[in-house]
Amino acid sequence: MYFIAIKQIRVVHVLSLSNLTTDEDVLNIFSSVFKSYGADITRYKSSFIKRRLGRRMGILGLKNYLDYEQVLKKNSVEFEELFMSLSINVTNFFRDSIVYESFKSFIMPKILANVGPGGRIRIWSAGCASGEEPYSIAIMLLSALEKSDNFSIEIVANDISRKAIEYAQRGKYSVKSVEKLPPNVVTKYFQKIGNTNTEYEVNSSVKNQISFKICDILSNDVKQIDAIFCRNVLIYYGRESQELILSKFHKCLKEHSYLVLGMDETMLGRKCEKLFNPVMARERIYQKILPNN
Ligand SMILES: C[S@@+](CC[C@H](N)C(=O)[O-])C[C@H]1O[C@@H](n2cnc3c(N)ncnc32)[C@H](O)[C@@H]1O
């Protein structure tokens, strides 16, 4: 009781200097309203949450965190807006192309050897946003396997954002999204929609390789995966959630299979570091190892 009273005095004091409110104070203020909507604020990085709250408050013309908390309590539509804003969908085709080139040249041959002739290559794009990542993976695999029809491909792609998955499933992209791709890739794997030159659709030969799902990474039930691409997702999460996600990936991967993170993401200092070997450190490509190795 005494502790709670002290804590409240501290929060109110800090709020009166609203610019100086610490990330931790902000999490404390909003944790119960998140809980009331069945969401967990603690899984996100506090600095990230603070930035997203600031953005929504700016849109509503609010300066005080407690005022915004009151709005959230009463208005589930605003909570939905805030929650959606926590899903940053920025992406593009062959993002950090060096990663795809290295994967194709050095990791693919190892996966093919692992899978063996006639085998099925299973890839998971975790946090796939509007689909550019899984489509890039499919195009990379199709072009690598051009001269060999011995292998089949299965790409599973998931995201928590319904909007993102619906967009991904349509597979239609603006000319701006495809303009940096090599022209032969566009000709081979996309078709123009209508005569307007403004929109392209991914060919069905690419689409057919991918199954899209709206779900959280932690609840996606997949096994025996040869490589997981989880790029630019962990960056928004706090350490504990990162550990949970990384150990989930370890369970889903086949022995000696691969995990690809984003260029600004690292496993350094995580407990899970001992579960993965950085085989291509610059590209953030890791290989699963067994704990007792
Ligand atoms: C910045 S985008 C990255 C897209 C793509 N991986 C890339 O690197 O270009 C992050 C995506 O991860 C999704 N995401 C975040 N947390 C997730 C979770 N727990 N489960 C599934 N998707 C998640 C977001 O909705 C968003 O679409």
Ligand as a Chemical Component Dictionary entry (heavy atoms), coordinates in Angstrom:
data_LIG
# 
_chem_comp.id                   LIG 
_chem_comp.type                 NON-POLYMER 
_chem_comp.pdbx_formal_charge   0 
_chem_comp.three_letter_code    LIG 
# 
loop_
_chem_comp_atom.comp_id 
_chem_comp_atom.atom_id 
_chem_comp_atom.alt_atom_id 
_chem_comp_atom.type_symbol 
_chem_comp_atom.charge 
_chem_comp_atom.model_Cartn_x 
_chem_comp_atom.model_Cartn_y 
_chem_comp_atom.model_Cartn_z 
_chem_comp_atom.pdbx_ordinal 
LIG C1  C1  C 0  8.990  -3.622  -40.089 1  
LIG S1  S1  S 1  7.999  -4.946  -40.658 2  
LIG C2  C2  C 0  9.254  -6.008  -41.321 3  
LIG C3  C3  C 0  8.783  -6.728  -42.555 4  
LIG C4  C4  C 0  9.833  -7.648  -43.200 5  
LIG N1  N1  N 0  10.156 -8.744  -42.329 6  
LIG C5  C5  C 0  11.046 -6.878  -43.580 7  
LIG O1  O1  O 0  12.089 -7.020  -42.945 8  
LIG O2  O2  O -1 10.982 -6.092  -44.533 9  
LIG C6  C6  C 0  7.580  -5.777  -39.139 10 
LIG C7  C7  C 0  6.335  -6.635  -39.266 11 
LIG O3  O3  O 0  6.313  -7.564  -38.189 12 
LIG C8  C8  C 0  4.966  -7.719  -37.775 13 
LIG N2  N2  N 0  4.976  -8.241  -36.406 14 
LIG C9  C9  C 0  5.427  -7.617  -35.293 15 
LIG N3  N3  N 0  5.295  -8.422  -34.241 16 
LIG C10 C10 C 0  4.751  -9.580  -34.686 17 
LIG C11 C11 C 0  4.375  -10.799 -34.056 18 
LIG N4  N4  N 0  4.532  -10.977 -32.739 19 
LIG N5  N5  N 0  3.844  -11.775 -34.811 20 
LIG C12 C12 C 0  3.662  -11.591 -36.154 21 
LIG N6  N6  N 0  3.998  -10.460 -36.797 22 
LIG C13 C13 C 0  4.549  -9.466  -36.072 23 
LIG C14 C14 C 0  4.395  -6.335  -37.896 24 
LIG O4  O4  O 0  2.976  -6.374  -37.964 25 
LIG C15 C15 C 0  5.054  -5.847  -39.187 26 
LIG O5  O5  O 0  4.256  -6.122  -40.304 27 
# 
loop_
_chem_comp_bond.comp_id 
_chem_comp_bond.atom_id_1 
_chem_comp_bond.atom_id_2 
_chem_comp_bond.value_order 
_chem_comp_bond.pdbx_ordinal 
LIG C1  S1  SING 1  
LIG S1  C2  SING 2  
LIG S1  C6  SING 3  
LIG C2  C3  SING 4  
LIG C3  C4  SING 5  
LIG C4  N1  SING 6  
LIG C4  C5  SING 7  
LIG C5  O1  DOUB 8  
LIG C5  O2  SING 9  
LIG C6  C7  SING 10 
LIG C7  O3  SING 11 
LIG C7  C15 SING 12 
LIG O3  C8  SING 13 
LIG C8  N2  SING 14 
LIG C8  C14 SING 15 
LIG N2  C9  SING 16 
LIG N2  C13 SING 17 
LIG C9  N3  DOUB 18 
LIG N3  C10 SING 19 
LIG C10 C11 SING 20 
LIG C10 C13 DOUB 21 
LIG C11 N4  SING 22 
LIG C11 N5  DOUB 23 
LIG N5  C12 SING 24 
LIG C12 N6  DOUB 25 
LIG N6  C13 SING 26 
LIG C14 O4  SING 27 
LIG C14 C15 SING 28 
LIG C15 O5  SING 29 
# 
